[in-house]
């Protein structure tokens, strides 16, 4: 269980980041794109997820890549970025 700044207790990852907006997600992802190529590798996504409050960002990044990286090139790019936003939203980020 985690004690948040709003003095509420939460117990599941999808409940924790509800105060994170989609705007913040976009900003965090933009900052996480270290080489500014518009694509995300696992390490960049891991850092973004950590900044968004994920409990296990490395594990979450691996799960995201398995679901999102359709062409298995090790990058999330193009249409996959839209899928990334959908995935993050489905996991409770940005609600």
Secondary structure as UniProt FT lines:
FT   STRAND          2..3
FT   TURN            5..6
FT   STRAND          9..10
FT   HELIX           13..16
FT   HELIX           17..19
FT   HELIX           22..32
FT   TURN            34..35
FT   HELIX           42..51
FT   TURN            52..53
FT   TURN            55..56
FT   HELIX           57..68
FT   TURN            70..71
FT   HELIX           79..90
FT   TURN            91..93
//
